[in-house]
């Protein structure tokens, strides 16, 4: 502590000297480290040597425990050491830790005023730290008046010392030390009086905000009470509606269970019926597009369109790392985008990382003007793995232990991981990726779960969950919110020409839909693109001539509805109105089943599986015939 005192005295007195000589640039250059040291000094004075050292080394953190309404020191391995203005922000927290009555006392106006004062002073010191950085150490480019800001900053310290003394926040020896420092000199004597009023003004501002907040909370409580009363009044109607919905579901199930094996259909059956449903498209395509458009405009996600699990993740505290698991179509990427935007809007330094360049491009459709840093993994590594306060990673199950550790090391404060073990499909290339359970054990985090699926049509969900997926839960009707009931089509093609003709017909029959044509291997991608070009059909494609993202040829533009051709692996994280899987040749091992699961779960509406073997191969061979339409 004595070392901190000496360092603070040195920098503070240099700042005073520069101010008195009207060298304001030097004043800011010296007051900036002085503010940081003042925070350290206060923390040591309040906490004591041992606890203060652990806190400043990152071995402990001060956290608010809502269950006991107290601040506590929480032990954890070294993760984040406070820096800069964080020292100012920690001072009130450590004081509340030592003096819990300041927080828990509801009716003591003096305690409440003290809390407001500590919070307002911390905010002011944090602001002056930023101003000092602007003038004294960084760009030097600002529209602020250097003279006015220097006088305001210097005068604040007089009021701050007086506040800490009168409220006995710091010990007497420390207060004596502070009042023994050099004094600022002002041309205008009235500034001294104004300085002592500034703290009271800051407290008054907080009081006004608290009053407004209490009023808003009261109105919210009244509105909630009215809502609950309305729910109670309509409970009988809701019960009747639920019974009716159950009847409808039973009738739909009976319809699906009808035997379709005797229906003879030719290739023309690929063409959709002219009597397609005219019901409003309230299923996931619109759901996701509206969400992504909302993010693209810089607006909040429409919380009315989200389920409780998604809302919980959005509202989840920003001061803790988290691991989120969810099935294909549960909204992981949307939540990741929203968290990145949310943190950035709150003034946080954030980086979002997607696994592939394709997924990065697809997600950018939802946020074309993203202000936060947004990379695909290879790009991030090529840039020497830049750090940020918050590192957000989508498709975390596709990374190795070493890569995940890189993300953790790059996160100065917190990391947020999103993934699904069932979509881990890179082990076949020798990449030792980790399951969500393994990541949870590695990080010590509890897994937060997204349960609902908004993308998949229910017939596709039944097939992928019960017959294709590995490490997936058994199909449950209530989980799937997409009301699409059209059965997937398994189309037999005798020759490559038949296959090309079928794909051409599918494309031309759906001019206003997004279409993904997915192959298991790279070799077929360029061939299919050439075949379609020869038929006058423009497509976009991605082709990797080496593993990973190092050398890929791609002209994908997700702002268009031009059909996209790529591999199962490149399509992971993407979604299309219609998915076509040509050259299906079975999937017998775990890795190929996972790849097939990823490919089939990209669809939001229609799925076509094209095969040329004498009979349909496993695992689709085991699918009951009432769950698909077989076209010969």
Helices and strands as residue ranges (DSSP letters): H 2-20, H 24-47, H 49-56, E 60-65, E 70-75, H 86-98, H 101-104, H 109-136, H 146-166, H 172-179, H 190-233, H 235-256, G 267-270, H 284-296, G 303-305, H 308-315, E 322-326, H 332-345, E 350-354, H 357-366, E 373-376, H 377-382, E 388-394, G 396-398, H 401-410, E 411-419, G 421-423, G 427-429, H 436-443, E 447-450, H 458-463, I 464-468, G 477-479, E 488-492, H 496-509, E 515-519, H 523-534, E 540-544, E 552-554, E 564-567, E 576-584, H 590-600, E 603-611, G 620-622, G 625-627, E 628-631
